[in-house]
Amino acid sequence: MILYPAIDLKDGECVRLLRGDMDVATVFNDDPAAQAKAFADEGAEWLHVVDLNGAFEGKPVNADAVDGILKASSMPVQLGGGIRSVAQAVDWVERGLSRVILGTVAIKDPSVVIEACKELPGKVAVGIDARDGFVAVEGWAEVTEITALNLAKKFEDAGVAAIIYTDIERDGAMQGPNTEATSKLADHVSIPIIASGGVSNLDDLSALKAAGNISGVISGRALYDGRIDIASALKLLKD
């Protein structure tokens, strides 16, 4: 399993939200580039970045901060939030991203995902954020009637590199990930599944690893407040 430390960007700062609420944001670092370098120095092999403002506004907002992150470290970076077109996806990859994450547009216009996969083989992931099993979009502000599984199935043959599955009710709440739902999704699709939301300690990582079918895990708040040490997490997930 791959550990993806998370940098969520709001107004140019590294923050963590509680269950996706932009009004409940904790600032952990006002220098995203320095935070990215710190994660790299601790041994992280990938970085997960979200442009929170972009997710709500439907266009990239924290581009300067993302550019700074890309310059600060050579580790691969995946970015989501506000990427709604193939042109935007291509632009980000040309600027140095290793993977773009398409979320809202995967619901609104699935053809964008399919075309982006053709233009950027192996560099497109789909972000599926669910509340009670139903996909939420527009920065989690709008819950649809589409289930996470039905959305994932749409892209089985598109060449999607990964699906980032987030249980919104667990995100930032430090109550443990929804391992059962994440593993069930992984059982029913061939696309690699990355778990997100609620990871609070090494036991949570052990549970996700024990599921046996989850390819990666994203962690944010637990890394920032010291509940999870990156070196220990990497050793656990690799052993």
N, C-alpha and C positions, 0 to 999 in steps of 0.2 A: 504493500500500500504506500502511496505517496502522501506526504504531509504537505498541505498548502497553507502556510501562514497567510492570514487575511489582512489587507489594508483597505478599509472602507473610507472613502474620501467624501467629506462634506465641507464645503467652503474652504478647500485647500488643506484641511487638517485630517489626521487619522482619528476616526471615531468608531464607536460601536453603538448601534441602536438597540433598543429593546423591542423585539417582535416587529421590527420594521417601522417603528414610529419615529419620524424625523424630529419630533419635539422632545424625544427622550434620548438624547445623544450624549455620550460621555467622550470627551476628548482625551486621547491617550498620547498623542504626539503632534506637535504643530509643524513637524518637518518630515513629510512622507518619505523623502529620499533617504534621510538618515535612518528612518525605521526600516526601510528596505535593506539598506546596507547592514544594519544590525541583525536582521533575520538571516542574511547571507553569511555573515561572520559566524553565526551560531550553527551553520551547517545546512540550512534549508536549501532544497534543490529546486523548488518552484515557489512562485508567489501568486496569490489570488488577490486581484484588485477590483474594487467596485466603485464606480462613479455614482454616488448616491444622488447627488443633484441631477446628474444626467438621466438617471432612471425616472425621476419625476418629471423632468422637463422634456424628455424625449430627444435629447441631443447631448453630445459630449459637453461637459461643463468644466471638469477639473483636468483639462488636457495638459496644462502646464505642470501640474503635480505629477501626472503620469509620465510625462517626458522626463522629469527629474528622477523619478524612480528608475526608469529605463537606463538613464545615464549613471546612476549610482551603483548598479550591480549588473553582473553579466548573467545572473540566473534567469531562466525563462519566466515570463510573466503572462498570465491570462487576465483579461479585462472584460468586465461587463458593466452595463449601465448606460443607456442612451444610444446604443449602437443599433440603428434601425434600417440601415441600407447596406447593400453590397459595397458601394463606394466607400462608406465609412469604415467598413471592415477591412477592405484592402488598404486604405490609408493607414490604419493602425498597424497592420502587419508590416507595411513598408517603413513605419517609424520605429519598428523594433519589437513589437509584440510577438510572442510565440503562439498565442491563441486568443481569439475573440469569442466572447460569450454573447449569444443572441437569446434574449428572453421574451420581452413583450412582442417583438415582431414575429416570433415563432408562432404566436397565437393569431396576431392580426394579419400577417401575410407570410405563411409558411414557405412560399416560393422564394423569399429572400434567403432563408436558410439553405434551401436546396441549391440555389445559384451561388451562394457564398462558398458552399462546400466544393463546388466545381472550380471556382476561382482560386480557392485557398485550401487545397487538399491537406487534410490532417491538422488544420489550424482553426477549426470552427467547433465550438461547443454550444450546447443548448442549455440555458438556465431554466429549470422548472421549479418555481417557488409555489408551494401548496399550503393552503389553509384547509384543514379537515379533508385533505385529499383532492381538493379542487384548485386548479391553477389560478394564481393571482398575478396581475400585470400592473403596468404603470406605477412602478415603485411599490407594489403590493397594495395599492390603494383600491384596486378593482378586482373582485373575485369573479371568475367566470364559471360556467357550468361544465367545463371540460375537465376530466380527471387527468391526473399526472400520467397515468399509464396510457390513456388514449392519445395524449399529446406525444409521448415518447415513441409510440408505435408509428406515428406519422413519418418519423425520420429514420426508421430502421435501415432503409436502403440508400440513404442520402450521403453517407460517408461522414457522419458526425463523429468527431474525435472523442467526445465525452458528453455526458449529461450531468450537470450539477444540480442535485436534488436538495432543496432546502425546505424543511418543515418550519414555516413561519412562527408557529406558536413556540417552537424551541429556540429560535434564533435570539442570541444574546441573553437568554433567560437562565443559563447555567443549570438546566434541569436534565441534562443528558440528551443525546440525539435520539431520533425516532428510528432506531436500528431496524425494527420490524418492517416498517413501511419502506425504508430504503432498500433493504435486502429483498423484499417482495418485488419491488420495481426491477431490481437487478436480475431477478429470476425470470422475468417475463420479457426482457429486451436484450438484444445482443450488444448494445452500445455500452461501453464502460461507464459505471456510475460512480460519481464523487459525492460523498455525504457532506451535508452542511447544516449547521444549526444545532446548538445545545451542547456541544462537546465541552466538558468542564474538567475532566481529569484523565489520568492514564487508564483507569478502568473503562471509561467510555471508549477510548481508542481500542482497548483489548476486545471489547464487545463487537465493535465494528469489524475488526480484523477477523474475529472468530466466525463472523457470518460467512466468510469465505468467498464472497462474490462482489465485494465492494472494492473498487480500484484505488480510491483515494479519499482523503478527509480534509475538510477545511476547518481551521480553528482560528479564532480571533481573540475574544475577550480573555479566554483562559491563558493564552500566551502572554497577553499584556499584563495581567495581574499576577502572573507567576504560578498559577495553579498547574500549568504544564510547562516543563522544561523541554526545549526543542531537542536537545541532545538525547534525553531519555525517551522522548516520543519517537525520534528517528530510530533509535535502537530497538524499541518495542515493535515498530511496524516493519522493520527489515528482518528481524530474527525469525 
